[in-house]
Amino acid sequence: MTNPTETPNKWIPRPEIRAWLYGIAITVGALLVGYGVLTAEQSGLWLSLVGAILTGSNAVAAKNLPRR
């Protein structure tokens, strides 16, 4: 059984690596906004996608579904 405070993610299981990758994504997003490649709104959408992938939010939902 997994620790309830940690979100399971089979591709990147260690939370400190996921946090590091998320920090990199935030930095890259800020740079892309600063150089005019993305708007702030676009950057927010991309960061939301990265966050959903790194936290494995779909894995949490699937794990909590009742088994038939």
Secondary structure, 3 states (H helix, E strand, C coil): CCCCCCCCCCCCCCHHHHHHHHHHHHHHHHHHHHCCCCCHHHHHHHHHHHHHHHHCHHHHHHHCCCCC
